[in-house]
Amino acid sequence: MAGQNCGVTIALLGVLLLGAVRLLRGAEASEIALPHGSSIMVFIKPGTPPLPVKPCYIISSKRHKTSLTIKPGEKEVFSFSCHDPENHFVVEIQKNIDCMSGPCPFGEVQLQPSTSALPTLNRTFIWEVKAHKSIGLELQFAIPRLRQIGPGESCPDGVTHSISGRIDATAVKIGTFCSNGTVSRIKMQEGVKMALNLPWFHNRNVSGFSIANRSSIKRLCIIESVFEGEGSATLMSANYPDGFPEDELMTWQFVIPAHLRASVSFLHFNVSNCEKKEERVEYYIPGSTTNPEVFRLEDKQPGNMAGNFNLSLQGCDQDAQNPGILRLQFQVLVQHPQNESNKIYLVDLSNEQAMSLTIEPRPIKLSRKFVPGCFVCLDSRTCSTNLTLTSGSKHKISFLCDNLTRLWMNAEKTISCMDHRYCHRRSHSLQVPGDILQLPVQLHDFSWKLLVPKDRLSLALVPAQKLQQHTQEKVCNTSFSYLVASAVPGQELYFGFFCPGGSIEQIQVKQNISVTLRTFAPSFRQEATRQGLTVSFIPFFKEEGIFTVTPDTKNKVYLRSPNWDRGLPSLTSVSWNISVPSNQVAYLTFLKERTGVVCQTGRAFMIIQEQRSKAEEIFSLEDEVLPKPSFHHHSFWVNISNCSPVSGKQLDLFFWVLLTPRTMDLTVIIIVVVGGGALLLFALGLIICFVKKKKKKKNKGPPVGIYNGNINTQMPMQPKKCQKGRKDSDSHVYDVIDDTMVYGHLLQDSNGSFLQPEVDTYRPFQGPTGDCPPSPPPICSRAPTAKLTTDEPSPGFPAESETEPYTFSHPNNGSTDVPLLDTHEPEEPGE
């Protein structure tokens, strides 16, 4: 507690002392005396900010003044009427140096008058040197040298150096500089103006620079930048951000230690409208056989340069009507060479088509500390922060980077088919080329854009390893995954993320798509053998996508509709073809009770269809709840067809499938036992009947057949895939009489007419078959849910006994007064 009280006491004393000093300083007098012939003038004048409410005056010769001028040979004693004159006034000291009428006073420049003789105000020392065009002037800056700043920037200590030159009568601003930089010398001709700005609280008593005589430099100026070690420097053209003088030349000389490497990058630039010549930058690079090397401002600039080099900016003759402006801001980065900078990588893209590879920096947060650059160099000389390689050529690249994890690669390739006759059934492998995988930079994205002719062909993706769809319930934990999305302009349709290690054997899509391999970890290099897709051009189909799935016997397979959380696009249809092995049973479960869709127009349906029995269930996704978990003994389809939904009420479907070993159900066992017993009793009855009839046979002729045109004579056959059944085939059935004598009156009714044998009529099944996804009912209808199970025969399929080609009847032997054959033929069904 005593320590805290002591600290508070000291702080209060400091405040009181500072206030006392300010009061005394405002009241005490200052004296400035300038010797004759010094070419120095002192101006005390109001500062640039507006005056406060309470005015402050200069008191000189008992008079109140707002400004004061002191010329060579004069002496002034003055004071201020306020205690804070630094908030009201500034002092400017101007010294003219004439090198045209006599010798120049070369050497270190002194602060005259000294800062101790000046009032405590913000001070500006200005030296203006006039010289002939043939005389070069050099400003030399002592350590810690200078650092150029741009418009709107300020120096941390408040000390700034503003340097200007001259072209005839026109002043040209070379730049504004702070301390602690790399600029050691600035050479100019035809005069120079140097302004040193010191804040009132800064006690600096030296100028920090000297003036030397040099021969004509034959250009606007030369700026020398010296690097002692790693670092960077940002430099700007004269008059920046205004235009560089017309048809002028400006040079920067860089002194680089031999063990370091330098790279140049242009941050901002503009070019003017030239009538003659061409604006350009020229490099003099040690060891180059083509010095000077000429570049346009739009070109990639050199990098990975060892030793000193020069950079020059050359203007042009501008259009008088529309000159435009030439300006340049660039950065030079100097750093230690890395091991990778001496290694050349050959990227052979000569056999690739419609492909590009871009190496660029990862998005990172900027740091105020010096961060070594990360460059990609083409042919070891042209370096930049990003580089794009195109197909059809071989490229030699190297890296100038302290940490290659700061870079990543993105590639894109287009595979297109414009002639469906040529591309049909052709396939292409979607694999990252080995020359890309050998680079020491992580691959981020590799995208294949797959294009097909509209309404002519579709696409099928077959993975090297079965895929898993990424969901929140089962995330992909591999080092990479595939993003499959529509590439149709204006259609935002994402089929999802997929990774190896799942149950999806094939993905079929209707039209143009992009497949993007995206990596998530450096271990992708070890898992690169798992990547690989094959795309094939297949006959066109109308659904947006079809997924072929063979579920795992150990894990649930999670599947969700495309555009999850955003909703399936309007009027689109998607199907899942779920394969069920013969010794397994599939357990289908929907994770939500309802899909949440609300239709604006049309209807949204889901169809679940058994592929073997063709039994199907149709659900209205808008009106009904989703079905409860169900077992499926055979392969089946799940199909959804969307309506035009209301905004925010989209169609999303999420379900899972699990395979379990098939077991014999108790009900099935009972049915088999009862059915077997009934069959045994039926067989015994037939045997007894047959024995009795054998005993009664007397004078019987051969059996006589009665023709029946309404019975199908063809053997039952497996229906072909996606085709109609035996709707139009001709059918004939004979009723055969087994006895030797035929009693025709038994075939007559009470009216004396012959009875027609009873036969069923075949009604063809109109639904889809196993290899084709089910078709939804008409969107305009509002039919109730139709359920057709495998426990009952489908309507339209006759029973087994009715589909036999021949049936045999055994009439009573009690009558013989009818002819053996009846010549009356039965009518066709429907007549």
ZAMARGU-4260 file (C-alpha; in steps of 0.2 Angstrom, whole numbers, plus 5000, padded with zeros to 4 digits):
<rodrens>
0) 5000/5000/5000 | 5014/5012/5004 | 5022/5008/4987 | 5006/5013/4978 | 5004/5029/4988
5) 5022/5033/4984 | 5019/5030/4965 | 5004/5041/4965 | 5013/5055/4974 | 5027/5054/4961
10) 5015/5055/4947 | 5006/5070/4954 | 5023/5079/4956 | 5027/5075/4938 | 5011/5083/4932
15) 5014/5098/4943 | 5032/5100/4937 | 5027/5098/4918 | 5014/5111/4921 | 5026/5123/4929
20) 5039/5120/4915 | 5026/5124/4902 | 5021/5140/4911 | 5039/5146/4912 | 5042/5141/4894
25) 5028/5152/4888 | 5034/5166/4898 | 5052/5165/4895 | 5060/5174/4880 | 5069/5166/4866
30) 5084/5175/4856 | 5088/5171/4838 | 5103/5179/4829 | 5108/5176/4811 | 5125/5181/4805
35) 5128/5191/4789 | 5129/5181/4773 | 5123/5165/4781 | 5109/5163/4768 | 5098/5158/4782
40) 5080/5164/4786 | 5069/5159/4800 | 5050/5160/4799 | 5039/5158/4815 | 5021/5156/4808
45) 5005/5149/4813 | 5003/5130/4812 | 4992/5121/4799 | 4979/5116/4811 | 4965/5129/4815
50) 4969/5140/4830 | 4961/5135/4846 | 4947/5146/4854 | 4960/5155/4865 | 4972/5164/4854
55) 4991/5165/4856 | 5003/5178/4850 | 5021/5181/4848 | 5027/5195/4859 | 5042/5205/4851
60) 5047/5222/4855 | 5032/5223/4866 | 5020/5220/4852 | 5009/5205/4849 | 5011/5197/4832
65) 5005/5182/4823 | 5021/5178/4813 | 5039/5183/4814 | 5053/5183/4801 | 5071/5184/4805
70) 5084/5188/4791 | 5103/5186/4790 | 5111/5199/4801 | 5096/5201/4812 | 5093/5197/4830
75) 5076/5195/4838 | 5071/5192/4856 | 5053/5186/4858 | 5041/5176/4869 | 5023/5169/4868
80) 5007/5174/4877 | 5002/5157/4880 | 5010/5142/4889 | 5008/5129/4874 | 5015/5138/4859
85) 5019/5122/4850 | 5000/5120/4847 | 4999/5137/4839 | 5015/5140/4829 | 5029/5131/4819
90) 5046/5137/4815 | 5054/5135/4798 | 5072/5137/4794 | 5077/5140/4776 | 5095/5139/4769
95) 5099/5142/4751 | 5115/5135/4743 | 5120/5142/4727 | 5132/5131/4717 | 5130/5141/4701
100) 5139/5157/4705 | 5153/5149/4716 | 5159/5133/4724 | 5147/5122/4734 | 5150/5119/4752
105) 5151/5101/4751 | 5152/5090/4766 | 5141/5087/4782 | 5126/5098/4783 | 5124/5107/4800
110) 5108/5112/4809 | 5109/5131/4809 | 5104/5139/4821 | 5105/5124/4833 | 5090/5117/4840
115) 5094/5124/4858 | 5093/5141/4851 | 5076/5139/4844 | 5059/5139/4853 | 5051/5123/4857
120) 5040/5122/4842 | 5038/5109/4828 | 5053/5113/4816 | 5057/5111/4798 | 5074/5113/4791
125) 5075/5116/4772 | 5090/5116/4762 | 5088/5121/4743 | 5103/5118/4732 | 5104/5126/4715
130) 5116/5118/4702 | 5120/5117/4683 | 5112/5102/4674 | 5129/5096/4671 | 5133/5094/4689
135) 5127/5080/4699 | 5123/5081/4718 | 5123/5067/4730 | 5114/5066/4747 | 5122/5054/4758
140) 5113/5047/4773 | 5121/5041/4789 | 5116/5025/4797 | 5102/5020/4801 | 5098/5026/4783
145) 5081/5030/4776 | 5065/5021/4773 | 5052/5027/4760 | 5034/5029/4765 | 5019/5031/4754
150) 5005/5044/4754 | 4995/5044/4771 | 5009/5035/4780 | 5018/5043/4795 | 5035/5039/4804
155) 5035/5032/4821 | 5046/5045/4829 | 5038/5059/4819 | 5055/5063/4810 | 5052/5064/4791
160) 5064/5068/4776 | 5055/5075/4761 | 5067/5076/4745 | 5063/5085/4729 | 5072/5088/4713
165) 5070/5100/4698 | 5067/5098/4679 | 5070/5116/4673 | 5058/5126/4683 | 5047/5111/4688
170) 5049/5103/4705 | 5048/5084/4706 | 5045/5075/4722 | 5057/5061/4724 | 5049/5054/4740
175) 5046/5055/4759 | 5057/5045/4770 | 5058/5039/4788 | 5073/5033/4798 | 5078/5015/4799
180) 5078/5009/4781 | 5090/5004/4767 | 5091/5020/4757 | 5109/5026/4759 | 5111/5039/4744
185) 5101/5049/4732 | 5109/5057/4717 | 5101/5071/4707 | 5106/5085/4695 | 5100/5102/4692
190) 5097/5105/4710 | 5089/5097/4726 | 5078/5102/4740 | 5079/5093/4756 | 5066/5096/4771
195) 5069/5089/4788 | 5054/5089/4799 | 5057/5088/4818 | 5043/5087/4831 | 5044/5100/4845
200) 5049/5086/4858 | 5063/5079/4848 | 5080/5085/4853 | 5090/5080/4837 | 5105/5092/4834
205) 5112/5084/4818 | 5105/5084/4800 | 5110/5066/4797 | 5116/5069/4779 | 5130/5076/4769
210) 5131/5083/4751 | 5144/5078/4738 | 5149/5083/4721 | 5146/5070/4707 | 5147/5071/4688
215) 5131/5071/4678 | 5120/5056/4680 | 5110/5060/4664 | 5093/5055/4672 | 5081/5062/4685
220) 5089/5053/4700 | 5097/5037/4706 | 5092/5030/4723 | 5104/5018/4732 | 5097/5004/4743
225) 5109/4994/4754 | 5104/4978/4763 | 5115/4972/4777 | 5105/4956/4779 | 5087/4949/4776
230) 5074/4962/4774 | 5062/4971/4762 | 5061/4988/4755 | 5046/4997/4747 | 5050/5010/4734
235) 5040/5022/4723 | 5043/5031/4707 | 5045/5050/4707 | 5029/5060/4711 | 5020/5045/4717
240) 5005/5043/4717 | 5005/5056/4704 | 5012/5053/4687 | 5030/5050/4683 | 5038/5065/4673
245) 5036/5062/4654 | 5050/5053/4645 | 5061/5053/4661 | 5073/5039/4667 | 5074/5034/4686
250) 5086/5021/4693 | 5087/5011/4709 | 5104/5003/4714 | 5103/4988/4726 | 5118/4982/4736
255) 5115/4964/4741 | 5127/4953/4751 | 5133/4939/4740 | 5126/4925/4751 | 5108/4932/4750
260) 5095/4932/4736 | 5084/4946/4730 | 5067/4946/4721 | 5057/4960/4714 | 5038/4961/4714
265) 5027/4976/4708 | 5014/4980/4720 | 5004/4994/4711 | 5007/5002/4694 | 4999/5012/4680
270) 5005/5015/4662 | 5002/5031/4652 | 4996/5033/4634 | 5012/5034/4624 | 5015/5042/4607
275) 5033/5038/4605 | 5044/5025/4614 | 5038/5012/4626 | 5037/5012/4645 | 5047/4999/4652
280) 5059/4993/4666 | 5077/4988/4663 | 5087/4977/4674 | 5106/4975/4675 | 5108/4958/4683
285) 5126/4951/4687 | 5130/4936/4677 | 5116/4939/4664 | 5122/4938/4646 | 5108/4949/4640
290) 5110/4965/4651 | 5100/4975/4652 | 5086/4964/4653 | 5070/4973/4648 | 5053/4969/4655
295) 5036/4977/4653 | 5027/4983/4669 | 5014/4969/4666 | 5027/4955/4666 | 5033/4944/4680
300) 5048/4952/4687 | 5065/4944/4691 | 5069/4935/4707 | 5081/4924/4715 | 5095/4936/4710
305) 5112/4934/4719 | 5123/4950/4721 | 5120/4968/4717 | 5108/4974/4703 | 5100/4989/4695
310) 5082/4993/4691 | 5077/5008/4680 | 5060/5015/4675 | 5059/5023/4658 | 5045/5034/4653
315) 5039/5038/4635 | 5032/5053/4625 | 5014/5054/4630 | 4999/5058/4621 | 4995/5077/4623
320) 4976/5075/4623 | 4975/5060/4634 | 4992/5057/4643 | 4987/5046/4657 | 5000/5043/4671
325) 5014/5032/4674 | 5017/5027/4692 | 5025/5012/4700 | 5026/5005/4718 | 5037/4989/4720
330) 5045/4979/4733 | 5062/4971/4734 | 5064/4956/4746 | 5081/4949/4751 | 5082/4933/4760
335) 5093/4918/4762 | 5093/4905/4748 | 5084/4889/4753 | 5088/4871/4749 | 5074/4871/4736
340) 5080/4886/4727 | 5095/4876/4720 | 5084/4862/4715 | 5075/4862/4698 | 5058/4852/4695
345) 5053/4847/4678 | 5034/4848/4676 | 5029/4839/4660 | 5012/4844/4654 | 5016/4841/4636
350) 5004/4827/4634 | 4990/4835/4644 | 4976/4845/4635 | 4965/4859/4642 | 4974/4859/4659
355) 4982/4873/4670 | 4992/4872/4686 | 4993/4887/4698 | 5005/4888/4713 | 5001/4902/4724
360) 5001/4907/4743 | 4989/4900/4755 | 4978/4913/4763 | 4987/4918/4780 | 4985/4932/4792
365) 4997/4946/4789 | 5011/4950/4802 | 5020/4966/4806 | 5036/4957/4808 | 5047/4954/4793
370) 5042/4938/4784 | 5053/4931/4771 | 5045/4930/4754 | 5039/4914/4746 | 5042/4914/4727
375) 5040/4902/4713 | 5053/4904/4700 | 5051/4899/4681 | 5068/4894/4674 | 5076/4900/4690
380) 5075/4918/4686 | 5057/4924/4683 | 5050/4923/4701 | 5033/4928/4708 | 5022/4924/4722
385) 5011/4914/4711 | 5014/4905/4694 | 5002/4897/4682 | 5008/4882/4671 | 4998/4877/4655
390) 4997/4861/4646 | 5006/4857/4630 | 5024/4861/4637 | 5037/4856/4649 | 5041/4868/4663
395) 5057/4870/4674 | 5053/4878/4691 | 5061/4881/4707 | 5056/4888/4724 | 5063/4903/4734
400) 5054/4901/4750 | 5059/4898/4768 | 5043/4887/4772 | 5035/4878/4757 | 5019/4875/4768
405) 5015/4893/4764 | 5011/4888/4746 | 4998/4876/4738 | 4993/4871/4721 | 4977/4871/4712
410) 4974/4863/4695 | 4960/4862/4683 | 4957/4851/4668 | 4943/4850/4655 | 4937/4834/4647
415) 4923/4838/4634 | 4914/4828/4621 | 4905/4837/4607 | 4901/4823/4595 | 4891/4809/4604
420) 4894/4797/4590 | 4913/4798/4594 | 4912/4798/4613 | 4899/4785/4616 | 4906/4772/4629
425) 4923/4780/4629 | 4931/4782/4646 | 4944/4794/4654 | 4954/4792/4670 | 4953/4806/4683
430) 4970/4805/4691 | 4982/4818/4697 | 4998/4817/4686 | 5013/4811/4694 | 5023/4827/4689
435) 5012/4837/4700 | 5013/4825/4715 | 5032/4825/4715 | 5032/4844/4718 | 5036/4849/4736
440) 5020/4859/4738 | 5004/4852/4744 | 4990/4850/4731 | 4974/4859/4737 | 4962/4856/4723
445) 4962/4847/4706 | 4946/4850/4697 | 4940/4840/4681 | 4926/4849/4671 | 4917/4836/4662
450) 4906/4842/4647 | 4894/4832/4636 | 4882/4837/4622 | 4865/4842/4629 | 4852/4828/4629
455) 4864/4817/4620 | 4875/4809/4633 | 4876/4807/4651 | 4891/4803/4663 | 4895/4788/4674
460) 4909/4789/4688 | 4916/4773/4694 | 4929/4775/4708 | 4944/4764/4710 | 4938/4761/4728
465) 4920/4762/4733 | 4915/4779/4740 | 4907/4785/4756 | 4896/4800/4756 | 4901/4813/4769
470) 4888/4816/4782 | 4888/4823/4800 | 4884/4805/4806 | 4898/4798/4796 | 4912/4810/4792
475) 4926/4807/4779 | 4942/4804/4789 | 4953/4802/4774 | 4966/4814/4768 | 4956/4819/4752
480) 4938/4818/4745 | 4929/4822/4729 | 4916/4836/4727 | 4904/4832/4713 | 4894/4847/4707
485) 4884/4852/4692 | 4894/4862/4679 | 4878/4868/4670 | 4878/4887/4670 | 4865/4894/4682
490) 4862/4877/4690 | 4868/4876/4708 | 4867/4858/4711 | 4880/4849/4723 | 4879/4830/4724
495) 4890/4830/4739 | 4907/4826/4746 | 4913/4808/4743 | 4929/4799/4750 | 4936/4781/4748
500) 4930/4767/4759 | 4911/4767/4757 | 4898/4757/4748 | 4894/4768/4732 | 4900/4759/4717
505) 4894/4771/4704 | 4887/4789/4702 | 4878/4793/4686 | 4874/4811/4682 | 4863/4818/4668
510) 4874/4832/4661 | 4889/4843/4664 | 4898/4841/4681 | 4914/4846/4689 | 4923/4833/4700
515) 4935/4841/4712 | 4948/4832/4722 | 4952/4841/4738 | 4966/4837/4750 | 4965/4840/4769
520) 4982/4834/4775 | 5000/4831/4769 | 4997/4813/4771 | 4988/4813/4754 | 5005/4809/4746
525) 5005/4792/4755 | 4986/4789/4751 | 4988/4795/4733 | 4986/4777/4727 | 4968/4777/4733
530) 4963/4791/4722 | 4956/4787/4705 | 4940/4789/4696 | 4935/4783/4679 | 4922/4794/4669
535) 4912/4786/4655 | 4901/4794/4642 | 4884/4784/4643 | 4867/4785/4634 | 4857/4800/4640
540) 4844/4798/4654 | 4833/4811/4662 | 4836/4809/4680 | 4849/4821/4688 | 4858/4807/4696
545) 4858/4789/4700 | 4868/4781/4714 | 4873/4763/4713 | 4875/4756/4731 | 4880/4740/4739
550) 4879/4742/4757 | 4892/4735/4769 | 4888/4720/4780 | 4896/4728/4795 | 4891/4747/4795
555) 4877/4758/4791 | 4877/4767/4774 | 4871/4785/4776 | 4864/4793/4760 | 4857/4810/4758
560) 4849/4819/4743 | 4859/4832/4733 | 4860/4850/4739 | 4858/4845/4757 | 4852/4859/4768
565) 4848/4869/4752 | 4835/4858/4745 | 4834/4847/4729 | 4831/4859/4714 | 4814/4860/4707
570) 4807/4847/4696 | 4822/4835/4697 | 4823/4817/4701 | 4836/4807/4710 | 4837/4788/4712
575) 4847/4776/4723 | 4850/4758/4716 | 4852/4747/4732 | 4859/4730/4729 | 4855/4717/4742
580) 4865/4700/4741 | 4855/4684/4741 | 4860/4679/4759 | 4857/4696/4766 | 4842/4707/4771
585) 4842/4726/4770 | 4836/4737/4784 | 4830/4754/4777 | 4827/4768/4789 | 4823/4786/4786
590) 4830/4798/4799 | 4816/4811/4799 | 4797/4808/4800 | 4794/4821/4786 | 4805/4829/4772
595) 4798/4846/4775 | 4794/4850/4757 | 4779/4862/4753 | 4775/4862/4735 | 4770/4878/4726
600) 4766/4868/4710 | 4766/4850/4706 | 4769/4835/4718 | 4784/4828/4726 | 4784/4809/4727
605) 4795/4795/4733 | 4794/4777/4726 | 4802/4762/4734 | 4802/4747/4722 | 4808/4729/4724
610) 4818/4725/4708 | 4813/4707/4708 | 4795/4706/4711 | 4792/4724/4705 | 4781/4728/4720
615) 4782/4746/4724 | 4776/4759/4737 | 4772/4777/4732 | 4772/4791/4745 | 4767/4809/4743
620) 4782/4818/4752 | 4771/4833/4755 | 4756/4825/4763 | 4762/4809/4771 | 4775/4804/4784
625) 4790/4794/4778 | 4788/4776/4779 | 4793/4767/4795 | 4809/4756/4795 | 4807/4741/4783
630) 4816/4725/4778 | 4820/4721/4760 | 4825/4704/4754 | 4830/4709/4737 | 4838/4723/4728
635) 4827/4739/4727 | 4826/4757/4721 | 4823/4772/4731 | 4817/4787/4720 | 4812/4804/4724
640) 4805/4817/4712 | 4803/4835/4717 | 4790/4848/4714 | 4792/4867/4713 | 4794/4870/4731
645) 4789/4886/4741 | 4805/4896/4746 | 4812/4889/4763 | 4802/4873/4762 | 4814/4862/4752
650) 4815/4844/4749 | 4829/4835/4759 | 4830/4816/4761 | 4841/4807/4773 | 4841/4788/4776
655) 4853/4774/4780 | 4853/4756/4775 | 4861/4741/4784 | 4863/4723/4779 | 4860/4708/4790
660) 4861/4690/4787 | 4845/4682/4781 | 4836/4671/4794 | 4821/4659/4793 | 4806/4667/4801
665) 4794/4657/4812 | 4779/4661/4801 | 4788/4655/4786 | 4792/4639/4794 | 4774/4636/4799
670) 4768/4640/4782 | 4781/4628/4774 | 4775/4614/4786 | 4757/4617/4783 | 4759/4619/4765
675) 4769/4603/4764 | 4756/4593/4774 | 4742/4599/4762 | 4753/4595/4747 | 4755/4577/4754
680) 4736/4575/4757 | 4733/4581/4739 | 4745/4569/4732 | 4737/4554/4741 | 4720/4560/4735
685) 4726/4560/4717 | 4733/4542/4719 | 4717/4535/4726 | 4707/4544/4712 | 4718/4537/4699
690) 4717/4519/4705 | 4698/4520/4705 | 4697/4527/4688 | 4708/4513/4681 | 4695/4500/4687
695) 4681/4509/4678 | 4689/4510/4661 | 4678/4501/4648 | 4679/4503/4629 | 4687/4520/4630
700) 4694/4529/4614 | 4709/4541/4613 | 4707/4557/4623 | 4699/4572/4613 | 4705/4590/4615
705) 4693/4605/4615 | 4702/4620/4608 | 4701/4636/4619 | 4708/4652/4610 | 4708/4662/4627
710) 4722/4652/4635 | 4740/4657/4633 | 4750/4642/4626 | 4767/4650/4629 | 4778/4644/4643
715) 4781/4657/4657 | 4797/4666/4653 | 4807/4679/4663 | 4802/4696/4657 | 4815/4706/4648
720) 4822/4722/4656 | 4813/4738/4654 | 4801/4730/4641 | 4782/4726/4641 | 4777/4708/4644
725) 4766/4696/4633 | 4752/4708/4630 | 4750/4705/4612 | 4755/4687/4610 | 4742/4674/4603
730) 4737/4661/4616 | 4728/4644/4614 | 4723/4631/4627 | 4716/4614/4625 | 4704/4606/4638
735) 4708/4588/4636 | 4695/4574/4640 | 4704/4559/4648 | 4690/4547/4646 | 4686/4536/4631
740) 4668/4541/4630 | 4663/4559/4630 | 4646/4564/4637 | 4643/4581/4628 | 4627/4584/4638
745) 4637/4587/4653 | 4645/4603/4644 | 4627/4610/4641 | 4618/4622/4653 | 4600/4622/4656
750) 4596/4631/4640 | 4605/4619/4629 | 4620/4630/4625 | 4638/4624/4627 | 4648/4631/4642
755) 4664/4640/4638 | 4679/4634/4648 | 4684/4646/4662 | 4701/4655/4658 | 4709/4671/4665
760) 4714/4686/4655 | 4732/4692/4656 | 4734/4711/4660 | 4751/4717/4656 | 4761/4725/4671
765) 4766/4743/4666 | 4779/4747/4680 | 4798/4747/4677 | 4809/4733/4679 | 4826/4729/4688
770) 4839/4739/4679 | 4829/4755/4676 | 4824/4767/4691 | 4805/4768/4694 | 4795/4782/4686
775) 4785/4793/4697 | 4766/4794/4694 | 4760/4810/4684 | 4764/4825/4694 | 4747/4833/4691
780) 4737/4818/4700 | 4734/4817/4718 | 4732/4798/4719 | 4732/4790/4737 | 4747/4780/4742
785) 4747/4764/4732 | 4755/4749/4741 | 4759/4733/4732 | 4768/4720/4742 | 4776/4703/4738
790) 4764/4693/4748 | 4751/4694/4735 | 4752/4692/4716 | 4752/4708/4706 | 4735/4712/4698
795) 4737/4707/4680 | 4748/4692/4684 | 4737/4675/4682 | 4740/4662/4695 | 4752/4648/4691
800) 4738/4635/4686 | 4730/4648/4674 | 4746/4651/4665 | 4749/4632/4661 | 4748/4630/4642
805) 4737/4615/4643 | 4723/4610/4656 | 4714/4593/4658 | 4696/4591/4663 | 4687/4574/4667
810) 4669/4575/4663 | 4656/4563/4670 | 4655/4546/4661 | 4636/4546/4662 | 4631/4553/4645
815) 4637/4549/4627 | 4624/4559/4617 | 4636/4573/4611 | 4649/4573/4597 | 4667/4570/4601
820) 4672/4587/4596 | 4663/4604/4598 | 4666/4615/4582 | 4661/4631/4592 | 4677/4642/4596
825) 4677/4653/4611 | 4677/4672/4609 | 4694/4682/4611 | 4695/4692/4628 | 4686/4709/4627
830) 4675/4704/4612
</rodrens>
